[in-house]
Amino acid sequence: MKCRPSVVSALILFVIAAFLHQSIGLVSAARPVLTDDPDRILWTNITKGVVSSPALSPDGLTLYISSQDRRLHAIDTLSGEEKWTNALKFPGTLSSPVLDGERIYVGGADGRLYGIIDQGDFGEIDLRSTSLSRPLSTPAIGADGTVYVGTTGRRLYSLTPEFPGFFVNWSYLAPDDVRPPVVTDDGTILIVSGGHLRGVNEDGTEASAFTPRSAIKSLPAVAEDGTIQFGANDERVYALGSGGTTNDVLWRFDTDKNVTSSGAIGADGRFYIASENSRLYCFTINGVVRWKAATKAPIRSAISIGVDGTIYAGCDDGRLYAFSPEDGTILWTVKTKTAVRTSPVLDAFGVVYFGSGKVVYAVQTEAMADDTDEPAWPMFRGNAQHTARATECRPFLIEEPHRVGDTTGAARYDATIGEPLSIAVVVRAGASVSYQWRLNGAEIDPDGNRTATNATYVIASVSAADAGDYTVHAFNDCGEVESDRIFTLNLTNAPPIITSNITNQFLLAGSPLILQIGAAGTVPLAFQWFFNSNAIPFATNTAYEIANAQPSDSGVYFVTVTNPHGTNESFHATISVFSNVLALAGKPLGAGQRHSLAVLSNQTLWAWGLNNFGQLGDANSGTTGTNLIFRSAPQLIGTNGSVTTNAVWVSESAGRVFHRPANQRHALGLGPQ
């Protein structure tokens, strides 16, 4: 067992949790608002009566479930049709199936443990234990493949698969019937027997014991740090340190009714469990109730958690409930004819499977993954160790970007200047999610609008700058998702505005001239480019280009943007195109090992060559030496002695030029000339 906290530490944690319960207040569980959604049901399969929780094959294509006809059923998850049943008729009721790779383990009422291989059209029994004296519980599988199974004969068995049967490593005598065991990460086997929680070492010796005020009926869930969480018939929910004794109580919470359901732990460490008071609780790792949700009747099934963090639970009102992990909102329900006591399982395609009465159900959820993923919660208690701990927490897009308040989900909205607007996306995940909204492909700066990193982007007063196409990126430590759909905000009365402008440019002859602006406003927007105040024919796009600029193209350029609500004019940019024949000033110049400098007779400074330390002085390279940019053509650094970049220089009447860019390794040579 792991080292356990001291009594003092446990007491401190308990006091803190109790204080928080009293000080922050609980999220109220109002009367449940049910949204029965029969359209989610993909198929049903009628059996003689479901007696176990189902389990999924590793590829998610086959569902295994035990029935009152004493058979193990294999069902095609795509069609709901039987694959095989007739080959496996056992003497008595079967346990819930558990998979370890391709082998299916089930315990029978005859006291035998069976290992079964799915051969496609029949199930082949390849392992069969000797009689272990009584009907068996659902088995658990250790990390090394050891099988642990409990019996109604007060025994916990440790078995090693050994064809054609099992080798009995040891048996542990428990106080009473042994419910399905739970194997912790350190190899300790936890069992509930006679209302007590016992910990058993891998060698069969007793490691720990915990007895509450009244019997434990729920199975423990085990967190990543070894914390053990469960409910009891003393109306309490408990969290124990990994030591598993009375001295290891971290916190407890009184629900006012017995707790018989078996809880589950989310990927973010939150614990979900239901009480006989018809409430589902969400606890933080410190035992604080984050929320509680009301149901029509008590939940007595084991809790399951989807890949997107959605909480699934079967209820005695005959419904499967789906709860939001954030606030406990009932997302939807599916109504059956009898109480739902089996533990739901989930595949990688967003389908949840469960049994109720004689019927097996397949129900579609929103958390669709892809066919390369393994099932999210493939068997009873989530895995073969029964730790009931979710490990997947990546975000799933449930609703595309849409205007808040628009029930149609339209992907476009026509707004007027000054009106408020909120654009939202719905994402679910098993852990906290971060967001980044984008406008026209560019990230929106949260310094300008702090809601740019929230699930809902809020515009207090719409302006022309807000018009365009919105998308959102949602991410957390487990993964990320992009909105597939663009939400377009169009303004019905906005005059044009310039969102990105043109600037002055200096070019060598033969270089391309590219002028580009960004504009917003009510569409349609019309563009017209001008050269020296004359309209350029056919230059009516957001960009104007000259592939091979010449000195004759030097001049002043600007563009006008027009719509029915007005006209706006860009910056007037001066474009200077110089001849690519360098006429030197007649002065010796400094040059580095891999770069050169030149001064034209018109007192303009040019540089070319390696620029890894910024030695060209064009402000386009770093200073670390790692940015290995090489300028093969001369770059204009400045004109008439002006200081426009990190090239600090002056031109004097005598033609003296001072040039002081980066000078690592004395690269400038002659210095001032």
PLY file of the C-alpha trace (Angstrom):
ply
format ascii 1.0
element vertex 673
property float x
property float y
property float z
element edge 672
property int vertex1
property int vertex2
end_header
0.00 0.00 0.00
1.02 3.59 -0.51
2.04 5.78 2.41
-1.04 7.19 4.07
-1.52 10.68 5.53
-1.40 11.23 9.24
-4.52 11.49 11.37
-3.83 15.21 11.79
-3.61 15.75 8.02
-6.84 13.87 7.46
-8.57 15.88 10.20
-7.40 19.17 8.66
-8.73 18.18 5.24
-12.03 17.14 6.80
-12.42 20.45 8.65
-11.60 22.45 5.51
-14.13 20.49 3.46
-16.80 20.96 6.11
-16.13 24.70 6.23
-16.41 24.98 2.47
-19.71 23.11 2.49
-21.10 25.66 4.90
-19.51 28.76 3.41
-19.96 28.48 -0.34
-23.45 27.02 -0.31
-24.67 24.15 -2.49
-25.94 24.38 -6.03
-29.67 23.81 -5.66
-31.20 20.70 -7.19
-34.52 21.95 -8.51
-37.29 19.67 -9.73
-35.93 17.78 -12.72
-36.84 19.01 -16.19
-36.90 15.88 -18.33
-36.37 15.86 -22.07
-37.21 12.31 -23.18
-35.67 11.85 -26.59
-36.75 8.55 -28.21
-35.15 9.59 -31.52
-31.75 8.91 -29.99
-32.46 5.18 -29.88
-30.57 3.53 -32.74
-31.77 0.00 -32.10
-33.08 -2.38 -29.45
-32.48 -6.08 -28.94
-34.95 -8.27 -27.05
-33.53 -10.90 -24.69
-35.03 -13.21 -22.07
-34.08 -10.62 -19.47
-30.88 -8.63 -18.96
-28.95 -9.77 -15.87
-25.62 -7.97 -16.34
-23.99 -4.79 -17.49
-22.75 -5.01 -21.08
-19.15 -4.93 -22.35
-17.65 -3.92 -25.70
-15.03 -5.66 -27.80
-11.77 -3.70 -28.27
-12.89 -2.57 -31.73
-16.31 -1.55 -30.45
-18.12 -3.69 -33.05
-19.50 -6.34 -30.69
-21.49 -5.98 -27.47
-21.52 -8.80 -24.93
-24.26 -9.12 -22.31
-25.63 -11.87 -20.06
-29.29 -12.83 -20.09
-31.72 -14.79 -17.91
-31.67 -17.58 -20.49
-28.22 -18.40 -19.03
-26.49 -17.39 -22.23
-23.86 -14.85 -23.10
-25.13 -12.82 -26.07
-22.88 -11.28 -28.72
-24.61 -8.41 -30.53
-23.50 -6.51 -33.63
-23.26 -2.88 -32.47
-23.98 -1.50 -35.96
-27.22 -3.40 -36.60
-28.29 -4.65 -33.17
-28.54 -8.19 -34.57
-27.37 -11.30 -32.70
-23.98 -12.63 -33.75
-24.10 -15.75 -31.59
-25.71 -17.07 -28.42
-26.39 -20.76 -28.77
-22.87 -22.05 -28.10
-22.71 -20.81 -24.51
-25.42 -22.16 -22.25
-24.22 -21.99 -18.67
-25.79 -23.58 -15.58
-27.13 -20.46 -13.91
-26.97 -16.68 -14.09
-23.80 -15.10 -15.47
-21.83 -12.16 -14.12
-21.14 -9.05 -16.16
-18.54 -9.85 -18.84
-15.05 -8.36 -18.53
-12.55 -8.21 -21.38
-8.78 -8.55 -21.25
-7.64 -8.11 -24.83
-9.62 -10.55 -26.96
-10.63 -12.84 -24.08
-13.99 -12.46 -22.37
-14.22 -13.47 -18.71
-17.56 -14.33 -17.07
-18.39 -15.92 -13.76
-21.19 -18.49 -13.64
-23.68 -19.57 -10.99
-21.97 -22.96 -11.06
-18.98 -21.44 -9.30
-16.75 -21.60 -12.37
-14.88 -18.83 -14.13
-14.92 -18.99 -17.92
-12.57 -17.53 -20.50
-14.16 -17.14 -23.94
-12.75 -16.21 -27.35
-15.09 -14.65 -29.91
-14.59 -16.62 -33.14
-16.95 -14.43 -35.15
-19.94 -16.75 -35.46
-19.59 -18.51 -32.11
-17.91 -18.13 -28.74
-15.25 -20.68 -27.90
-14.60 -21.53 -24.24
-10.83 -21.80 -24.00
-10.50 -21.57 -20.20
-12.68 -23.11 -17.51
-11.87 -23.11 -13.81
-12.71 -25.82 -11.36
-15.73 -25.09 -9.21
-14.96 -22.33 -6.73
-17.96 -23.45 -4.65
-20.50 -20.69 -5.22
-21.79 -18.24 -7.90
-19.12 -15.74 -8.80
-19.03 -11.96 -8.89
-17.93 -9.97 -11.92
-14.16 -10.62 -12.16
-11.42 -7.95 -12.23
-8.09 -8.19 -14.06
-4.79 -7.01 -12.60
-2.07 -5.30 -14.61
-0.18 -8.60 -14.90
-3.24 -10.53 -16.15
-4.12 -12.07 -12.79
-7.87 -12.58 -12.44
-9.57 -11.72 -9.14
-13.09 -12.95 -8.47
-15.33 -13.01 -5.42
-17.93 -15.59 -4.41
-20.99 -15.83 -2.22
-18.92 -18.33 -0.24
-16.97 -15.51 1.48
-13.92 -15.99 -0.72
-11.77 -13.74 -2.90
-9.73 -15.80 -5.37
-6.53 -14.90 -7.20
-6.30 -16.92 -10.43
-3.68 -17.17 -13.18
-5.02 -18.14 -16.64
-3.33 -21.43 -17.52
-4.81 -23.50 -20.34
-7.16 -25.28 -20.13
-8.16 -23.63 -16.86
-6.87 -21.41 -14.08
-4.21 -21.87 -11.43
-5.41 -20.82 -7.97
-2.74 -18.57 -6.46
-4.56 -18.02 -3.18
-7.94 -17.35 -1.61
-8.81 -14.78 1.03
-11.53 -15.46 3.59
-13.84 -12.45 3.80
-16.50 -11.55 6.39
-19.38 -12.31 4.00
-20.27 -12.50 0.29
-17.67 -10.75 -1.87
-18.86 -8.19 -4.37
-16.89 -7.40 -7.59
-13.28 -6.58 -6.65
-11.42 -3.38 -7.59
-7.69 -3.42 -8.39
-5.77 -0.24 -7.55
-2.76 1.06 -9.44
-0.39 -0.28 -6.77
-1.91 -3.76 -7.03
-4.05 -3.72 -3.89
-7.38 -5.51 -4.32
-10.33 -3.69 -2.71
-13.46 -5.67 -1.87
-16.79 -4.89 -0.23
-17.88 -7.75 2.01
-20.35 -7.81 4.87
-20.70 -4.03 4.61
-16.97 -3.54 5.18
-14.26 -2.26 2.82
-11.22 -4.52 2.85
-7.87 -4.11 1.13
-5.98 -7.28 0.17
-2.31 -7.42 -0.85
-1.16 -9.18 -4.03
-0.02 -12.13 -1.88
-3.48 -12.58 -0.34
-2.77 -11.02 3.06
-5.05 -8.35 4.46
-3.79 -4.80 3.95
-6.55 -2.63 5.40
-10.09 -2.52 6.73
-12.70 0.23 6.99
-16.12 -0.01 8.61
-18.57 2.93 8.48
-21.54 3.38 10.80
-23.65 1.21 8.49
-22.99 -1.22 5.65
-21.25 -0.27 2.43
-23.29 -1.21 -0.63
-21.55 0.75 -3.38
-18.27 -0.25 -5.00
-15.28 2.04 -4.46
-13.84 4.25 -7.21
-10.09 4.86 -7.16
-8.56 8.20 -8.17
-5.18 8.57 -9.86
-3.55 9.53 -6.54
-5.00 6.44 -4.84
-7.92 8.19 -3.10
-10.80 5.72 -2.52
-14.34 7.10 -2.85
-17.67 5.37 -2.18
-21.04 5.63 -0.43
-22.59 3.74 2.47
-25.90 3.04 4.13
-25.05 5.50 6.88
-26.19 8.12 4.32
-22.64 9.32 3.72
-20.18 9.63 0.88
-16.58 8.92 1.89
-13.12 9.69 0.54
-10.24 7.73 2.05
-6.53 8.09 1.52
-4.83 5.15 -0.16
-4.30 3.54 3.25
-7.98 2.59 3.27
-8.57 2.71 7.04
-10.53 4.82 9.51
-7.42 6.94 10.03
-7.35 7.77 6.32
-10.68 9.59 6.05
-10.05 12.70 3.93
-13.64 13.90 3.90
-17.22 12.69 4.22
-20.55 14.17 3.25
-24.03 13.44 4.61
-26.72 13.11 1.90
-29.59 12.37 4.36
-30.34 9.09 2.53
-28.48 5.83 1.95
-25.94 5.75 -0.87
-26.16 2.48 -2.80
-25.01 3.52 -6.28
-21.40 3.06 -7.33
-19.73 6.36 -8.25
-17.20 7.33 -10.90
-14.29 9.78 -11.13
-13.90 12.22 -14.02
-10.63 12.91 -15.81
-10.36 16.17 -13.83
-10.72 14.36 -10.48
-14.35 15.22 -9.74
-16.39 12.43 -8.13
-19.96 11.65 -9.19
-22.30 9.50 -7.08
-26.04 9.24 -6.43
-28.02 8.95 -3.22
-31.37 7.37 -2.41
-32.64 10.96 -2.03
-32.96 11.06 -5.86
-29.97 13.34 -6.27
-26.78 12.95 -8.26
-23.83 14.73 -6.61
-20.64 16.16 -8.09
-17.80 16.54 -5.57
-14.50 18.35 -6.05
-11.29 16.61 -4.99
-11.64 18.38 -1.61
-15.15 17.05 -0.98
-17.00 20.26 -1.82
-20.33 19.77 -3.60
-19.95 21.51 -6.95
-23.53 20.71 -7.93
-26.34 18.26 -7.32
-29.05 17.28 -9.80
-32.51 15.93 -9.06
-34.03 12.88 -10.75
-37.55 11.44 -10.68
-36.45 8.41 -8.66
-33.27 7.08 -7.05
-30.26 6.17 -9.19
-29.01 2.69 -8.23
-26.90 1.86 -11.29
-23.16 2.37 -11.46
-22.22 5.78 -12.90
-20.47 5.96 -16.31
-18.60 8.85 -17.93
-18.41 9.64 -21.64
-15.36 10.72 -23.58
-16.68 14.31 -23.47
-17.23 14.19 -19.69
-21.01 13.65 -19.91
-22.31 11.68 -16.92
-24.62 8.71 -17.64
-26.75 6.96 -15.04
-29.65 4.52 -15.07
-32.57 5.47 -12.85
-35.40 3.56 -11.18
-37.90 5.75 -13.06
-37.00 3.69 -16.16
-34.77 6.31 -17.74
-31.19 6.68 -18.78
-30.06 10.18 -17.81
-27.30 12.24 -19.43
-25.96 15.07 -17.20
-23.68 17.99 -18.02
-20.42 17.68 -16.05
-20.27 21.45 -15.63
-23.49 22.15 -13.74
-25.53 18.94 -13.61
-28.05 20.07 -16.21
-30.06 17.13 -17.56
-29.06 17.14 -21.21
-31.52 14.45 -22.27
-33.21 11.27 -21.11
-34.31 8.04 -22.78
-37.42 6.33 -21.36
-37.64 2.56 -21.01
-40.34 0.33 -19.50
-38.51 -0.77 -16.34
-35.85 0.46 -13.93
-32.36 0.88 -15.41
-29.94 -0.89 -13.06
-27.13 -1.85 -15.46
-24.01 0.24 -15.94
-23.99 2.02 -19.34
-20.99 1.47 -21.62
-19.81 3.78 -24.42
-17.98 3.18 -27.67
-15.72 5.50 -29.68
-18.55 6.46 -32.03
-20.60 8.25 -29.38
-23.07 5.40 -28.77
-24.11 4.36 -25.26
-25.38 0.83 -24.58
-27.39 -0.41 -21.58
-30.00 -2.93 -20.57
-33.42 -2.49 -19.00
-35.80 -5.38 -18.34
-35.59 -7.66 -21.37
-34.28 -4.99 -23.75
-30.77 -3.94 -24.76
-30.61 -0.33 -26.03
-28.17 1.53 -28.29
-28.48 5.31 -27.93
-26.68 8.04 -29.90
-24.88 10.84 -28.03
-23.07 13.95 -29.28
-19.53 12.78 -28.44
-18.62 11.18 -31.76
-14.93 10.31 -32.16
-13.36 8.33 -34.99
-12.88 4.67 -35.76
-9.25 4.68 -34.63
-10.22 5.41 -31.03
-10.85 2.76 -28.40
-14.22 2.66 -26.61
-14.55 5.43 -24.04
-16.13 3.36 -21.22
-16.11 -0.19 -22.61
-17.26 -2.29 -19.65
-18.66 -2.37 -16.14
-16.88 0.29 -14.04
-14.98 1.57 -17.06
-12.09 -0.90 -17.23
-11.01 -4.39 -16.30
-9.67 -3.14 -12.94
-13.08 -1.56 -12.08
-11.47 1.69 -10.86
-14.35 3.69 -12.41
-11.95 6.44 -13.43
-12.18 8.35 -16.70
-8.91 9.10 -18.45
-10.14 10.88 -21.59
-10.94 14.59 -21.40
-10.56 16.04 -24.92
-13.13 18.59 -26.02
-16.04 17.78 -28.32
-17.96 20.35 -30.32
-21.65 20.00 -29.49
-23.04 23.20 -31.05
-21.38 25.28 -33.77
-20.95 29.07 -33.33
-24.37 30.72 -33.22
-26.02 33.89 -32.02
-27.20 33.62 -28.42
-30.98 33.66 -28.38
-31.37 32.37 -31.93
-33.17 29.02 -31.71
-32.73 28.36 -35.44
-28.94 28.02 -35.18
-28.40 30.21 -38.25
-24.83 30.66 -39.44
-25.34 34.33 -40.41
-26.74 37.39 -38.68
-27.47 40.85 -40.09
-26.78 43.39 -37.36
-27.03 47.16 -37.12
-24.39 49.50 -35.79
-24.57 49.85 -32.00
-26.62 46.78 -31.13
-25.29 44.22 -28.61
-24.44 40.73 -29.84
-23.23 37.48 -28.29
-21.87 34.54 -30.28
-21.60 31.20 -28.47
-20.26 27.72 -28.98
-21.08 24.61 -26.92
-18.17 22.31 -26.14
-18.08 19.40 -23.70
-15.02 17.80 -22.20
-13.91 15.82 -19.19
-11.71 18.70 -18.01
-11.61 22.49 -18.24
-11.56 23.95 -21.76
-9.87 27.10 -23.09
-11.17 29.07 -26.06
-9.82 31.40 -28.73
-12.19 33.23 -31.07
-11.03 34.29 -34.52
-12.32 36.97 -36.88
-11.56 36.48 -40.55
-8.93 33.90 -39.60
-7.03 36.16 -37.16
-7.09 35.59 -33.41
-9.05 38.23 -31.52
-6.86 39.88 -28.89
-8.33 39.32 -25.41
-6.78 42.64 -24.33
-9.29 44.29 -26.63
-12.21 42.04 -25.68
-11.70 39.74 -22.72
-14.50 37.42 -23.90
-12.35 36.37 -26.87
-11.19 33.44 -24.72
-14.62 32.42 -23.41
-17.22 30.02 -24.78
-19.38 33.07 -25.50
-17.91 36.03 -27.37
-19.71 39.25 -26.37
-19.81 42.46 -28.42
-21.30 45.24 -26.31
-21.91 47.55 -29.28
-21.43 46.29 -32.81
-19.19 48.39 -35.06
-18.02 48.01 -38.62
-14.79 46.45 -37.35
-16.80 43.52 -35.95
-18.18 42.43 -39.32
-16.80 39.27 -40.86
-16.44 35.53 -40.38
-16.10 34.06 -36.88
-14.62 30.70 -35.88
-13.44 29.33 -32.54
-10.66 27.02 -31.33
-11.35 25.01 -28.14
-8.56 23.11 -26.41
-7.32 21.55 -23.18
-4.49 19.23 -22.10
-6.14 16.24 -23.79
-6.79 17.69 -27.24
-8.41 20.39 -29.32
-11.32 20.99 -31.67
-12.06 23.65 -34.30
-15.51 24.85 -35.23
-16.45 23.40 -38.60
-18.89 26.14 -39.47
-18.23 29.84 -40.00
-20.56 32.32 -38.32
-20.87 35.43 -40.48
-21.74 38.81 -38.97
-23.02 41.22 -41.58
-23.81 44.87 -40.85
-26.84 46.39 -42.53
-25.99 50.08 -42.04
-22.22 50.32 -41.62
-20.12 52.66 -43.77
-16.74 51.25 -44.84
-13.77 51.32 -42.52
-10.14 50.46 -43.25
-8.99 47.63 -40.96
-5.45 47.26 -42.36
-3.74 49.99 -44.37
-1.00 50.37 -46.98
2.40 51.94 -46.22
5.26 53.67 -48.03
7.60 51.34 -49.90
11.09 51.53 -51.45
11.84 49.00 -54.19
14.48 48.11 -56.74
13.39 47.96 -60.34
12.11 44.50 -61.25
10.75 43.78 -57.80
7.02 43.06 -57.33
4.87 45.87 -55.90
2.05 44.55 -53.72
-0.49 46.85 -52.08
-3.13 45.23 -49.86
-5.81 46.63 -47.56
-8.40 45.20 -45.21
-11.84 46.72 -45.05
-15.12 46.14 -43.23
-18.63 47.47 -43.50
-21.98 46.54 -44.95
-21.52 44.47 -48.06
-21.13 44.82 -50.94
-17.92 46.81 -50.70
-16.53 48.39 -53.88
-12.81 49.14 -54.28
-11.01 51.54 -56.62
-7.22 52.04 -56.67
-5.62 55.37 -57.68
-2.14 56.30 -58.92
-1.21 60.00 -58.58
-4.95 60.75 -58.09
-5.94 58.96 -61.32
-8.15 55.89 -61.15
-6.32 52.75 -62.28
-8.44 50.83 -64.79
-9.71 47.45 -63.57
-8.01 47.88 -60.17
-11.12 47.09 -58.13
-9.99 44.43 -55.62
-8.63 44.59 -52.10
-5.11 44.17 -53.51
-3.23 45.89 -56.34
-0.07 44.32 -57.74
2.64 45.17 -60.29
4.72 42.08 -61.00
7.75 43.97 -62.41
7.86 47.47 -60.93
9.93 50.14 -62.70
11.01 53.67 -61.72
8.09 54.99 -63.80
5.76 53.31 -61.29
7.01 55.59 -58.52
4.31 57.84 -57.12
1.42 58.06 -54.67
-1.10 55.21 -54.41
-4.35 54.95 -52.48
-7.68 53.12 -52.65
-11.27 54.11 -51.94
-13.82 51.74 -50.39
-17.49 52.45 -51.05
-20.85 51.00 -50.08
-24.39 52.46 -49.95
-23.62 54.02 -46.56
-20.46 55.96 -47.43
-16.91 56.05 -48.74
-13.56 55.69 -47.02
-10.09 56.40 -48.34
-6.87 54.61 -47.45
-3.53 56.10 -46.53
-1.72 57.79 -49.44
1.40 55.65 -49.80
4.52 56.93 -51.55
6.15 54.20 -53.63
9.78 54.76 -54.70
11.22 52.40 -57.31
14.97 52.80 -57.81
17.08 51.65 -60.71
18.85 48.39 -59.99
22.11 49.82 -61.33
24.00 51.09 -58.31
25.86 54.35 -58.82
28.18 54.57 -55.85
28.91 57.78 -54.01
32.62 57.55 -54.65
33.54 56.74 -51.04
35.07 53.49 -49.75
32.50 51.47 -47.81
32.67 48.91 -45.02
31.59 45.34 -45.62
31.30 42.32 -43.39
32.34 38.75 -43.99
29.04 37.90 -45.66
27.27 41.20 -46.24
27.88 44.39 -48.20
26.85 48.07 -48.01
26.46 50.63 -50.77
25.54 54.33 -50.95
24.02 55.70 -54.12
24.76 59.15 -55.43
21.33 60.23 -54.20
22.48 59.49 -50.63
20.39 56.33 -50.15
21.88 53.42 -48.21
21.54 49.81 -49.47
22.62 46.51 -47.94
22.60 42.86 -48.94
23.95 39.50 -47.79
23.68 37.52 -44.54
21.40 39.08 -41.93
21.48 36.68 -38.98
22.54 39.35 -36.48
20.58 42.17 -38.08
23.75 43.50 -39.70
21.84 44.76 -42.75
19.92 47.12 -40.49
16.49 46.37 -41.99
14.85 45.40 -38.67
13.74 42.09 -40.14
16.09 39.73 -38.32
16.77 38.75 -34.76
19.91 39.33 -32.74
20.68 35.78 -31.67
22.47 34.65 -34.81
19.97 31.81 -35.36
17.77 33.59 -37.89
19.82 32.76 -40.99
18.14 35.07 -43.49
20.14 35.91 -46.60
19.19 38.91 -48.77
20.38 38.12 -52.27
19.19 41.47 -53.67
20.05 44.93 -52.26
17.60 46.21 -49.65
16.95 49.93 -49.19
17.85 50.78 -45.61
17.12 54.50 -45.66
17.10 57.67 -47.70
18.42 61.20 -47.17
19.83 60.29 -43.82
16.43 59.46 -42.28
16.34 56.94 -39.44
13.56 54.47 -40.31
14.89 51.19 -38.98
17.52 49.90 -36.61
20.13 51.18 -39.09
21.25 54.38 -37.37
23.01 56.60 -39.89
23.27 60.18 -41.14
24.16 61.70 -44.47
26.15 64.92 -44.44
26.83 67.44 -47.19
30.33 66.02 -47.66
28.82 62.61 -48.38
29.83 61.16 -45.01
27.66 58.19 -44.03
27.55 56.64 -40.56
26.02 53.14 -40.46
25.73 51.30 -37.17
23.68 48.10 -37.33
24.73 45.00 -35.39
28.53 44.61 -35.49
29.25 41.15 -34.06
32.77 39.98 -34.92
33.68 43.47 -36.34
31.53 42.76 -39.41
31.35 46.42 -40.49
35.01 46.67 -41.36
35.99 50.27 -42.14
33.33 51.94 -40.03
32.42 55.62 -40.83
33.39 56.76 -44.34
0 1
1 2
2 3
3 4
4 5
5 6
6 7
7 8
8 9
9 10
10 11
11 12
12 13
13 14
14 15
15 16
16 17
17 18
18 19
19 20
20 21
21 22
22 23
23 24
24 25
25 26
26 27
27 28
28 29
29 30
30 31
31 32
32 33
33 34
34 35
35 36
36 37
37 38
38 39
39 40
40 41
41 42
42 43
43 44
44 45
45 46
46 47
47 48
48 49
49 50
50 51
51 52
52 53
53 54
54 55
55 56
56 57
57 58
58 59
59 60
60 61
61 62
62 63
63 64
64 65
65 66
66 67
67 68
68 69
69 70
70 71
71 72
72 73
73 74
74 75
75 76
76 77
77 78
78 79
79 80
80 81
81 82
82 83
83 84
84 85
85 86
86 87
87 88
88 89
89 90
90 91
91 92
92 93
93 94
94 95
95 96
96 97
97 98
98 99
99 100
100 101
101 102
102 103
103 104
104 105
105 106
106 107
107 108
108 109
109 110
110 111
111 112
112 113
113 114
114 115
115 116
116 117
117 118
118 119
119 120
120 121
121 122
122 123
123 124
124 125
125 126
126 127
127 128
128 129
129 130
130 131
131 132
132 133
133 134
134 135
135 136
136 137
137 138
138 139
139 140
140 141
141 142
142 143
143 144
144 145
145 146
146 147
147 148
148 149
149 150
150 151
151 152
152 153
153 154
154 155
155 156
156 157
157 158
158 159
159 160
160 161
161 162
162 163
163 164
164 165
165 166
166 167
167 168
168 169
169 170
170 171
171 172
172 173
173 174
174 175
175 176
176 177
177 178
178 179
179 180
180 181
181 182
182 183
183 184
184 185
185 186
186 187
187 188
188 189
189 190
190 191
191 192
192 193
193 194
194 195
195 196
196 197
197 198
198 199
199 200
200 201
201 202
202 203
203 204
204 205
205 206
206 207
207 208
208 209
209 210
210 211
211 212
212 213
213 214
214 215
215 216
216 217
217 218
218 219
219 220
220 221
221 222
222 223
223 224
224 225
225 226
226 227
227 228
228 229
229 230
230 231
231 232
232 233
233 234
234 235
235 236
236 237
237 238
238 239
239 240
240 241
241 242
242 243
243 244
244 245
245 246
246 247
247 248
248 249
249 250
250 251
251 252
252 253
253 254
254 255
255 256
256 257
257 258
258 259
259 260
260 261
261 262
262 263
263 264
264 265
265 266
266 267
267 268
268 269
269 270
270 271
271 272
272 273
273 274
274 275
275 276
276 277
277 278
278 279
279 280
280 281
281 282
282 283
283 284
284 285
285 286
286 287
287 288
288 289
289 290
290 291
291 292
292 293
293 294
294 295
295 296
296 297
297 298
298 299
299 300
300 301
301 302
302 303
303 304
304 305
305 306
306 307
307 308
308 309
309 310
310 311
311 312
312 313
313 314
314 315
315 316
316 317
317 318
318 319
319 320
320 321
321 322
322 323
323 324
324 325
325 326
326 327
327 328
328 329
329 330
330 331
331 332
332 333
333 334
334 335
335 336
336 337
337 338
338 339
339 340
340 341
341 342
342 343
343 344
344 345
345 346
346 347
347 348
348 349
349 350
350 351
351 352
352 353
353 354
354 355
355 356
356 357
357 358
358 359
359 360
360 361
361 362
362 363
363 364
364 365
365 366
366 367
367 368
368 369
369 370
370 371
371 372
372 373
373 374
374 375
375 376
376 377
377 378
378 379
379 380
380 381
381 382
382 383
383 384
384 385
385 386
386 387
387 388
388 389
389 390
390 391
391 392
392 393
393 394
394 395
395 396
396 397
397 398
398 399
399 400
400 401
401 402
402 403
403 404
404 405
405 406
406 407
407 408
408 409
409 410
410 411
411 412
412 413
413 414
414 415
415 416
416 417
417 418
418 419
419 420
420 421
421 422
422 423
423 424
424 425
425 426
426 427
427 428
428 429
429 430
430 431
431 432
432 433
433 434
434 435
435 436
436 437
437 438
438 439
439 440
440 441
441 442
442 443
443 444
444 445
445 446
446 447
447 448
448 449
449 450
450 451
451 452
452 453
453 454
454 455
455 456
456 457
457 458
458 459
459 460
460 461
461 462
462 463
463 464
464 465
465 466
466 467
467 468
468 469
469 470
470 471
471 472
472 473
473 474
474 475
475 476
476 477
477 478
478 479
479 480
480 481
481 482
482 483
483 484
484 485
485 486
486 487
487 488
488 489
489 490
490 491
491 492
492 493
493 494
494 495
495 496
496 497
497 498
498 499
499 500
500 501
501 502
502 503
503 504
504 505
505 506
506 507
507 508
508 509
509 510
510 511
511 512
512 513
513 514
514 515
515 516
516 517
517 518
518 519
519 520
520 521
521 522
522 523
523 524
524 525
525 526
526 527
527 528
528 529
529 530
530 531
531 532
532 533
533 534
534 535
535 536
536 537
537 538
538 539
539 540
540 541
541 542
542 543
543 544
544 545
545 546
546 547
547 548
548 549
549 550
550 551
551 552
552 553
553 554
554 555
555 556
556 557
557 558
558 559
559 560
560 561
561 562
562 563
563 564
564 565
565 566
566 567
567 568
568 569
569 570
570 571
571 572
572 573
573 574
574 575
575 576
576 577
577 578
578 579
579 580
580 581
581 582
582 583
583 584
584 585
585 586
586 587
587 588
588 589
589 590
590 591
591 592
592 593
593 594
594 595
595 596
596 597
597 598
598 599
599 600
600 601
601 602
602 603
603 604
604 605
605 606
606 607
607 608
608 609
609 610
610 611
611 612
612 613
613 614
614 615
615 616
616 617
617 618
618 619
619 620
620 621
621 622
622 623
623 624
624 625
625 626
626 627
627 628
628 629
629 630
630 631
631 632
632 633
633 634
634 635
635 636
636 637
637 638
638 639
639 640
640 641
641 642
642 643
643 644
644 645
645 646
646 647
647 648
648 649
649 650
650 651
651 652
652 653
653 654
654 655
655 656
656 657
657 658
658 659
659 660
660 661
661 662
662 663
663 664
664 665
665 666
666 667
667 668
668 669
669 670
670 671
671 672
